[in-house]
Amino acid sequence: MLLKQLPLAVQQLRCISSATTAVTRLHRSVYCRLYPTVVVQPDGSTINIRYHEPRKIIKLPLDLTTLSEAERKSRLEARKPRKKVRIMEEVDDNFNAKKYMKYIKNKK
């Protein structure tokens, strides 16, 4: 009789606490309330709404087909990673050690 209850006892030893659920988000398809959220439109304006998922901000995508050709090129260039510019300076080495030999004292 004790052997039949052993797997059940092992399963009940799992400790579920609030610390284990705080690691990830809630896995719900439907939330029971609405949450305050900021919506950022493509032109940069913002709207405060009530959203069904707990999010802080929602950024709407920009439609590139509505832009002019110059604006489209500038937006696509801004998305590319910037290359670091390295400035290589050539140093003229005209140091003459014999010029400073008179300042060195010999220890004799």
C-alpha positions as a Markdown table, in Angstrom:
| # | Residue | x | y | z |
|---|---|---|---|---|
| 1 | Met | 0.0 | 0.0 | 0.0 |
| 2 | Leu | 2.9 | 2.4 | 0.8 |
| 3 | Leu | 4.5 | 1.6 | -2.5 |
| 4 | Lys | 1.4 | 2.6 | -4.5 |
| 5 | Gln | 1.4 | 6.1 | -2.8 |
| 6 | Leu | 5.1 | 6.8 | -3.3 |
| 7 | Pro | 4.8 | 8.3 | -6.8 |
| 8 | Leu | 2.0 | 10.5 | -5.6 |
| 9 | Ala | 4.1 | 11.7 | -2.7 |
| 10 | Val | 7.0 | 12.4 | -5.0 |
| 11 | Gln | 4.8 | 14.5 | -7.2 |
| 12 | Gln | 3.5 | 16.6 | -4.4 |
| 13 | Leu | 7.0 | 17.5 | -3.1 |
| 14 | Arg | 7.3 | 20.1 | -5.9 |
| 15 | Cys | 7.3 | 23.6 | -4.2 |
| 16 | Ile | 5.4 | 26.2 | -6.3 |
| 17 | Ser | 5.8 | 29.7 | -5.1 |
| 18 | Ser | 5.5 | 33.3 | -6.4 |
| 19 | Ala | 9.2 | 33.3 | -7.0 |
| 20 | Thr | 8.9 | 30.6 | -9.7 |
| 21 | Thr | 6.3 | 32.4 | -11.6 |
| 22 | Ala | 8.0 | 35.8 | -11.5 |
| 23 | Val | 10.7 | 34.6 | -13.9 |
| 24 | Thr | 8.6 | 34.6 | -17.0 |
| 25 | Arg | 5.5 | 36.3 | -18.2 |
| 26 | Leu | 2.0 | 35.0 | -17.6 |
| 27 | His | 1.0 | 32.5 | -20.2 |
| 28 | Arg | -2.6 | 33.5 | -20.7 |
| 29 | Ser | -4.5 | 33.9 | -24.0 |
| 30 | Val | -7.2 | 36.1 | -22.3 |
| 31 | Tyr | -6.5 | 38.6 | -19.6 |
| 32 | Cys | -9.2 | 39.6 | -17.2 |
| 33 | Arg | -8.6 | 43.3 | -17.2 |
| 34 | Leu | -7.3 | 46.1 | -19.4 |
| 35 | Tyr | -3.9 | 47.7 | -18.9 |
| 36 | Pro | -2.8 | 51.3 | -19.5 |
| 37 | Thr | -0.5 | 51.3 | -22.6 |
| 38 | Val | 1.2 | 54.0 | -24.7 |
| 39 | Val | 0.8 | 53.7 | -28.5 |
| 40 | Val | 3.5 | 55.5 | -30.6 |
| 41 | Gln | 2.4 | 56.3 | -34.1 |
| 42 | Pro | 4.8 | 56.4 | -37.1 |
| 43 | Asp | 4.9 | 60.2 | -37.0 |
| 44 | Gly | 6.0 | 60.2 | -33.4 |
| 45 | Ser | 2.8 | 61.2 | -31.7 |
| 46 | Thr | 1.6 | 59.1 | -28.7 |
| 47 | Ile | -1.8 | 58.0 | -27.5 |
| 48 | Asn | -2.7 | 56.5 | -24.1 |
| 49 | Ile | -5.0 | 53.5 | -24.5 |
| 50 | Arg | -6.3 | 50.5 | -22.5 |
| 51 | Tyr | -4.8 | 47.3 | -23.9 |
| 52 | His | -5.8 | 43.7 | -23.1 |
| 53 | Glu | -2.2 | 42.6 | -22.4 |
| 54 | Pro | 0.2 | 44.1 | -19.8 |
| 55 | Arg | 2.5 | 46.1 | -22.0 |
| 56 | Lys | 4.1 | 49.5 | -21.4 |
| 57 | Ile | 4.5 | 50.7 | -25.0 |
| 58 | Ile | 3.4 | 49.7 | -28.5 |
| 59 | Lys | 5.2 | 51.2 | -31.5 |
| 60 | Leu | 3.3 | 51.1 | -34.8 |
| 61 | Pro | 5.4 | 50.3 | -37.9 |
| 62 | Leu | 6.1 | 52.9 | -40.6 |
| 63 | Asp | 4.8 | 52.2 | -44.1 |
| 64 | Leu | 7.8 | 52.8 | -46.5 |
| 65 | Thr | 5.6 | 52.9 | -49.6 |
| 66 | Thr | 3.9 | 56.1 | -48.5 |
| 67 | Leu | 7.3 | 58.0 | -48.2 |
| 68 | Ser | 9.1 | 59.9 | -51.0 |
| 69 | Glu | 12.2 | 58.4 | -52.5 |
| 70 | Ala | 14.6 | 60.6 | -50.6 |
| 71 | Glu | 12.9 | 59.9 | -47.2 |
| 72 | Arg | 12.8 | 56.2 | -48.0 |
| 73 | Lys | 16.6 | 56.2 | -48.7 |
| 74 | Ser | 17.4 | 58.2 | -45.6 |
| 75 | Arg | 15.2 | 55.8 | -43.4 |
| 76 | Leu | 16.9 | 52.7 | -44.9 |
| 77 | Glu | 20.4 | 54.2 | -44.4 |
| 78 | Ala | 19.5 | 55.0 | -40.7 |
| 79 | Arg | 18.7 | 51.3 | -40.2 |
| 80 | Lys | 22.1 | 50.1 | -41.3 |
| 81 | Pro | 24.8 | 49.7 | -38.7 |
| 82 | Arg | 27.3 | 52.6 | -38.7 |
| 83 | Lys | 30.9 | 51.9 | -39.5 |
| 84 | Lys | 33.5 | 53.2 | -37.1 |
| 85 | Val | 35.9 | 55.7 | -38.7 |
| 86 | Arg | 39.5 | 55.2 | -37.6 |
| 87 | Ile | 41.8 | 58.1 | -37.8 |
| 88 | Met | 45.4 | 56.9 | -38.4 |
| 89 | Glu | 47.9 | 59.6 | -37.6 |
| 90 | Glu | 51.4 | 59.2 | -38.8 |
| 91 | Val | 53.9 | 60.3 | -36.2 |
| 92 | Asp | 57.2 | 61.8 | -37.5 |
| 93 | Asp | 59.9 | 60.3 | -35.4 |
| 94 | Asn | 62.7 | 62.8 | -35.5 |
| 95 | Phe | 63.9 | 62.1 | -31.9 |
| 96 | Asn | 67.7 | 62.3 | -31.6 |
| 97 | Ala | 69.1 | 60.6 | -28.5 |
| 98 | Lys | 72.6 | 62.1 | -29.0 |
| 99 | Lys | 71.2 | 65.6 | -28.4 |
| 100 | Tyr | 70.3 | 64.6 | -24.8 |
| 101 | Met | 73.5 | 62.7 | -23.9 |
| 102 | Lys | 74.9 | 65.7 | -22.1 |
| 103 | Tyr | 72.2 | 65.5 | -19.5 |
| 104 | Ile | 72.9 | 61.9 | -18.5 |
| 105 | Lys | 75.5 | 61.6 | -15.7 |
| 106 | Asn | 77.9 | 58.7 | -15.6 |
| 107 | Lys | 78.2 | 57.0 | -12.2 |
| 108 | Lys | 82.0 | 56.4 | -12.0 |
